[in-house]
Amino acid sequence: MNIPTISIVGYSNSGKTTLMVKLVEELTQRGYRVATIKHAEKLELIRGKDSDRHLQAGSQFAVAVSPKYMTIVKPVSHHSTIEEVKAHMDDNYDIIVCEGYKFANVPKIEAHLKCAKK
């Protein structure tokens, strides 16, 4: 899959998510089909809920589907690379915008939150 991919990087609380949301809004308003990937240090399932119970029973790939959304849950042993995540995606996107992945080999935009001096 050779979809153009960029990553928004920066320190914690530097405005990465805000910048990413505004960029995605602008791209979609211009007619681009956008996919996003969020790199997170912590992502936990709710203990005892259905997907968690499926995984605890031994499932290696769990999908929850509603009329509006589909969520894929797959246990991993390491932080997945952008390419590993893209392997689970279809190619119906014009661009992929990532948040994080500062060491990935993709173009980056660095977020800086400018603090007003008092």
Secondary structure, 3 states (H helix, E strand, C coil): CCCCEEEEECCCCCCHHHHHHHHHHHHHHCCCCEEEEECCCCCCCCCCCHHHHHHHHCCCCEEEECCCCEEEECCCCCCCCHHHHHCCCCCCCCEEEEECCCCCCCCEEECCCCCCCC
